[in-house]
Amino acid sequence: MKTIILHGSPRKKGNSDTLVEYFINGLKQNGVKKIKHFYANELNIKPCQGCLTCATSVNHHCAINDDMVEIYSAYNDADIVVFATPMYWGYMTAQLKTILDRMEALAWEGFGNKTFIVIITYRHHCESTVAFFERIAPFFNIKLHILTCCTYNQAEQKDIPIKLCQDQLEEAYQLGIDISSIQKDIN
């Protein structure tokens, strides 16, 4: 069972990465060890150019040769794909959105039949990103699991440290256990 983590936050070890850490600890309870991390902010990935080379080329390869090539390879081999992102202006980070846009090349062949774990931290809104994943999941036969965590106290107008979000940290850990058990039975 192979897992890739697509970290959308430009801040390593921030809120979304902390939830990912708990999820991974849950995965490891059932022996999952093949985990590959991609930190979007550290990669050289150009935005999709809309050229549609991926639609017409043999094997649906993207015309751009950059760090997405490594993500394509890891994605194709993965059973579980984790998208982890904070919300910026109510949507996933630009770094993660760039990766998703470039996955257009996979949409022609190889994108579906995966388990997606979407981990979102937010202060005010996360509905648009949740809706995006819910919209594409049925079309691509994706088993979708979404975990959201509000890290802002509206009444007091102050941030909540992720370590105080114990319910969501436990939920992430338990999700890791549950997903690894399911995947173990499938494989």
Secondary structure, 3 states (H helix, E strand, C coil): CEEEEEECCCCCCCHHHHHHHHHHHHHHCCCCCEEEEEEHHHCCCCCCCCCCHHHHCHHHCCCCCCCHHHHHHHHHHCCEEEEEEECECCECCHHHHHHHHHCHHHHCCCCCCCEEEEEEEECCCCHHHHHHHHHHHHHCCCEEEEEEEECEECCCCEECCHHHCHHHHHHHHHHHHHHHHHHHHHC
